[in-house]
Every structure is written in C-alpha cells, then in structure tokens.
C-alpha cells in the first residue's frame, strides 16, 4: 500500500507539472495596475479585519469607555475586568460551567468525527462508482446546499421528536451528521483520484474498506480538514435551544448567549462588557482551529474544482 501511495503522488506531481504549468499565463497588468490591485486587496483586508479588532478592543474597555459617543474604535485604558467578571458569573451559575463545557465538547467531538466518517463513506461510492440513481443523488446533494438551516428547522424538530431524542445532545448531533457540505467537498476531491490506483490496489488484494481508509482517506486529507473546520464551527456555536430544555443538558454556547444578553441573574449593568468578552472567547476557539489547519483549507479551495 505504501508503494501505491508513492506511485499516486508521483503520478499527481507529474500531471500537475505537465498539464498545468504550460497553461499558466503571465500577468499583463502594468505597474500601476498591480498597485491599484494591491490597494484594493489591502482595503478589503482592513474591512474584513475591522470587526475583529473592534470586538477585541470592546472587550478590553473599562465601563466608562463603553458608553462614550461617538464610540472609540481602540481602547485607551485596556483592562481585563470584563474577562474577570465573565469568569465570576460563570462560577455562580446554577449548573456548573464544567458541565456545559463537557456537553459542548461531547457534541463537537462526536458530531465532527461522525460527520467526517459518514461523509467520506458516502462520498467514495458517489465519486468513483456509477450505479442507478447516482446522478440523481449528486443533484440532490448540490440542491441541498441552497437551503438555510432555518428552512429545515421544523422538519428536523419533527424527526428528532419522532426518534425520542429531544432534550439530549443527540438532538444537535444527528442533524449535523446529515449535513451535505462535507460530503460535497470530499466527493469533488475523490473524483481526482485516478481509477487505476484503486484497480492496482484491488489486484494487490485490497478490499473496498482497506482501499478507502489506507489510500483514499490520506489523499483527501485537505478536504477532510476543511469539512472538519466547518462542522466544528457549526457544532461549537449551536445553542440547541429548540431541542434541549434541561439546564443540565445545555452547552457552553447557550450559557454564554444567556449571559451576554443579561438574562442570567447577577450580571447587572456590566453585561455589556461581559457580552464583549464572551464574544471574543466564542470566536477564539474556531479561529485557533482554523489557524492550525489553514494550509489544508487553502489546498482544498485551490483543487476541489479540478477535474481529471
């Protein structure tokens, strides 16, 4: 199997150098054209980065700077009081915050790993085998990407209620397992794997399961990581308020949302600063995961649309 993997990567590198390199066109933009393009990209970067800077700055502001009009973008006297208040309020909640964190981690880990496993198992036959109805299933997957989560909320609720999973973490996990975004990414990526590689593995005595986990899965690692990041963010920010009613079963995102809106007793007028601190904390976790795995995300976006 290791020999087959090396042969595939050698074949892929030769194909890229042979087929794609000669077609690269040199830029015909002038010097001023490059300058204008650079300034435009810089302006877009500032526009996208501005909300993050303002959110972090807001979380570091003392109470007397939060209500200044017009508001200041950058904090003058940074303080960590908002984060201390955030921790103190969490320590005094009815349900221990450790329980909420455990609920969120359980949902994130089981949901993300389960989605990657199921999506890869479904994407493999759709990408590499032709069977009756395969085109129809592929079209259904593409069409499903157009539906917002709000559209499927009622059908999901009826399905979860019928399965007896209300007021459990599985009410959040099961709908996430059926997400088609990861399936779509991995299917497009698996279509690039040469059929000759699978045929060689079968001649070598490998079964379908072994081919999937020892050859296909390592090759589509960038797509797996990209799907994992997207699903991770979805599970991490999901409050599950429509499916979970018991306080002991709710996740960290729900507790933070209640705290940020001032609905938890004991917050008082300082909920504005606590809300800013909680927003930074909820944003930081997916950001760290993305920064660790960003190289694979770039690779997926660069190659997922290519065909043999």
C-alpha atoms as one frame of an Amber mdcrd trajectory, in Angstrom:
protein
   0.000   0.000   0.000   2.833   2.404   0.731   4.197   1.719  -2.757   0.801
   2.523  -4.269   0.623   5.794  -2.354   4.075   6.844  -3.573   3.125   5.932
  -7.132  -0.014   8.043  -6.884   1.769  11.108  -5.548   4.439  10.730  -8.253
   1.698  10.488 -10.886  -0.091  13.543  -9.468   3.065  15.672  -9.375   3.958
  14.724 -12.942   0.423  15.518 -14.098   0.500  18.933 -12.471   3.902  19.813
 -13.915   2.947  18.501 -17.353  -0.655  19.617 -17.751  -0.966  22.768 -15.674
   2.382  24.550 -15.750   2.442  25.347 -19.524  -1.030  26.879 -19.290  -0.044
  29.451 -16.659  -0.417  32.887 -18.183   1.801  35.764 -17.249   0.103  38.809
 -15.869  -0.388  41.598 -18.415  -1.107  44.229 -15.786   1.079  47.302 -15.698
   2.907  48.537 -12.626   0.051  50.893 -11.709  -2.426  48.108 -12.308  -0.621
  45.997  -9.714  -0.561  48.957  -7.331  -4.311  49.513  -7.683  -4.990  45.810
  -7.208  -2.770  45.743  -4.129  -4.540  48.751  -2.626  -7.919  47.163  -3.319
  -6.891  43.913  -1.618  -5.493  45.883   1.313  -8.770  47.788   1.684 -10.724
  44.515   1.611  -8.412  43.013   4.239  -8.916  46.021   6.517 -12.693  45.869
   6.024 -12.823  42.192   6.967 -10.369  42.559   9.866 -12.013  45.660  11.349
 -14.879  43.816  13.159 -12.351  41.541  14.868 -10.250  44.480  16.059 -13.331
  46.331  17.318 -14.635  43.224  19.118 -11.336  42.641  20.929 -10.981  46.343
  21.738 -14.530  46.465  23.094 -13.840  43.527  25.395 -10.842  45.373  26.905
 -12.647  48.656  27.561 -13.454  49.760  31.105 -17.042  50.693  31.874 -16.515
  54.440  31.422 -15.292  53.971  27.825 -18.088  51.682  26.666 -20.805  54.320
  26.623 -18.818  57.171  25.055 -20.491  58.691  21.997 -19.229  58.587  19.341
 -17.660  55.259  20.293 -13.912  54.808  20.107 -12.515  52.035  17.936  -9.410
  51.425  20.052  -9.375  51.232  23.829  -7.483  53.937  25.708  -7.078  52.188
  29.086  -7.244  48.425  28.495  -8.389  46.240  31.354  -9.161  42.573  31.935
 -12.112  43.322  34.229 -14.653  42.150  31.659 -12.984  38.748  31.440 -12.784
  38.501  35.231 -16.485  39.355  35.503 -17.204  36.765  32.823 -15.400  34.061
  34.820 -17.024  35.128  38.094 -20.528  34.996  36.643 -19.902  31.577  35.116
 -18.675  30.343  38.502 -22.016  31.329  40.086 -24.394  29.762  37.566 -26.932
  27.166  38.696 -25.346  24.445  36.549 -21.524  24.245  36.850 -19.754  25.624
  33.788 -17.718  22.416  33.590 -20.939  20.564  32.809 -21.760  22.991  29.994
 -18.241  22.677  28.590 -18.467  18.884  28.707 -21.786  18.991  26.826 -20.274
  21.194  24.116 -17.117  19.103  23.811 -19.178  15.915  23.578 -21.287  17.398
  20.792 -18.286  18.833  18.924 -16.126  15.701  19.063 -18.823  13.098  18.372
 -20.568  15.266  15.781 -17.440  16.314  13.873 -15.802  12.872  13.799 -19.099
  11.178  12.968 -19.834  13.605  10.151 -16.365  13.157   8.611 -16.665   9.372
   8.782 -20.168   9.202   7.297 -19.482  11.856   4.648 -16.325  10.104   3.464
 -18.059   6.724   3.300 -20.888   8.235   1.233 -18.623  10.347  -0.992 -16.421
   7.414  -2.033 -19.052   5.416  -3.996 -20.651   8.586  -5.378 -17.293   9.771
  -6.737 -15.792   6.528  -8.033 -18.691   4.244  -8.992 -21.657   4.541 -11.329
 -24.895   2.957 -10.145 -28.608   3.525 -10.866 -29.628   6.876  -9.416 -26.085
   8.174  -8.803 -26.673  11.332 -10.861 -29.933  11.956  -9.030 -28.224  11.674
  -5.635 -25.472  14.041  -6.775 -28.068  16.613  -7.819 -29.885  16.274  -4.502
 -26.605  16.961  -2.675 -25.999  20.128  -4.703 -29.581  21.354  -4.245 -29.451
  20.738  -0.502 -26.626  23.274  -0.177 -29.067  26.046  -1.132 -31.300  25.517
   1.918 -30.669  27.586   5.032 -30.748  25.885   8.432 -33.891  27.878   9.313
 -35.779  26.187   6.475 -35.067  22.701   7.804 -35.640  23.540  11.477 -39.244
  22.297  11.645 -38.580  19.023   9.735 -35.548  18.428  11.973 -37.626  19.029
  15.097 -40.330  16.604  13.963 -37.717  13.993  13.077 -35.854  14.341  16.377
 -39.096  14.268  18.338 -40.197  11.132  16.490 -36.891   9.454  17.344 -37.257
  10.355  21.029 -34.062  12.415  21.148 -35.450  15.703  22.449 -33.643  17.167
  25.450 -30.441  15.242  24.690 -27.185  16.143  22.952 -28.114  13.765  20.138
 -30.757  16.289  19.077 -27.859  18.510  17.937 -25.526  15.761  16.730 -27.896
  13.806  14.474 -28.940  16.732  12.194 -25.266  17.741  11.939 -24.318  14.253
  10.777 -26.647  14.683   7.800 -25.006  17.918   6.624 -24.078  17.670   2.937
 -21.324  20.304   2.779 -18.577  17.914   3.848 -19.975  15.241   1.552 -19.865
  17.667  -1.389 -16.256  18.707  -0.709 -14.970  15.165  -0.315 -16.847  13.872
  -3.346 -15.256  16.526  -5.583 -11.835  15.779  -4.131 -12.179  11.999  -4.531
 -13.077  12.396  -8.198  -9.466  13.472  -8.838  -8.018  10.155  -7.654  -7.106
   8.012 -10.694  -9.201   4.869 -11.085  -6.003   2.993 -11.943  -4.845   3.461
  -8.350  -7.900   1.637  -6.978  -7.608  -1.060  -9.633  -3.966  -1.637  -8.715
  -4.920  -1.918  -5.045  -7.633  -4.468  -5.863  -5.137  -6.525  -7.869  -2.842
  -6.324  -4.845  -5.628  -7.967  -2.809  -7.063  -4.928  -1.000 -10.787  -4.785
  -0.301 -13.047  -1.764  -0.597 -12.775  -0.875   3.086  -8.983  -1.091   3.081
  -8.742   0.985  -0.100 -10.971   3.640   1.441  -9.084   4.015   4.717  -5.482
   3.418   3.584  -5.440   5.105   0.162  -8.428   7.399  -0.352  -8.601   8.976
   3.113  -4.912  10.093   3.244  -5.155  11.522  -0.286  -8.256  13.616   0.515
  -6.864  14.903   3.817  -7.214  18.604   2.808 -10.935  18.108   2.115 -11.356
  16.212   5.393  -9.726  19.005   7.365 -11.801  21.689   5.624 -15.024  19.825
   6.323 -13.935  19.285   9.928 -13.363  23.018  10.478 -16.761  23.955   9.062
 -18.606  21.282  11.015 -16.641  22.117  14.175 -17.718  25.753  13.980 -21.323
  24.752  13.361 -21.428  22.459  16.405 -19.488  24.867  18.629 -21.889  27.774
  18.053 -25.080  25.680  18.096 -27.082  26.511  21.223 -29.630  23.741  20.693
 -32.306  25.909  22.299 -35.034  24.434  20.074 -34.273  20.844  21.081 -32.814
  20.984  24.612 -34.782  22.324  27.582 -32.980  20.948  30.640 -30.335  23.289
  32.024 -28.021  20.354  32.767 -28.050  19.299  29.096 -27.341  22.695  27.537
 -23.995  23.552  26.043 -21.481  26.315  26.595 -22.750  28.370  23.641 -26.231
  28.583  25.172 -24.882  29.626  28.577 -22.668  32.293  27.010 -25.589  33.573
  24.939 -27.800  33.903  28.011 -25.007  35.596  29.909 -24.256  38.023  27.083
 -27.904  39.047  26.811 -28.101  39.780  30.537 -30.666  37.033  31.216 -28.549
  35.368  33.892 -29.183  36.881  37.296 -26.309  38.671  38.950 -24.883  40.199
  35.775 -26.339  43.656  36.331 -25.309  46.621  34.201 -21.886  45.109  33.429
 -23.413  42.663  30.949 -22.224  44.866  28.052 -18.563  44.241  28.868 -19.228
  40.590  29.676 -21.015  40.222  26.350 -17.955  41.547  24.513 -15.639  39.223
  26.425 -17.865  36.219  25.746 -17.962  37.051  22.029 -14.170  37.034  21.874
 -13.963  33.697  23.685 -16.559  32.055  21.423 -14.773  33.450  18.361 -11.277
  32.474  19.518 -11.829  28.704  19.649 -12.812  28.220  15.955 -10.147  30.755
  14.960  -7.396  28.737  16.652  -8.614  25.549  14.968  -8.632  27.319  11.602
  -5.133  28.767  12.024  -3.741  25.338  12.853  -5.302  23.748   9.766  -5.400
  26.643   7.285  -2.875  25.131   4.855  -5.207  22.230   4.145  -8.124  24.629
   3.655  -6.193  26.591   1.017  -5.260  23.362  -0.744  -8.890  22.266  -0.840
 -10.176  25.539  -2.250  -7.427  25.509  -4.908  -8.060  21.975  -6.165 -11.625
  20.922  -5.323 -12.959  22.218  -8.638 -10.357  20.482 -10.838 -11.285  17.503
 -12.980  -9.254  14.691 -14.483
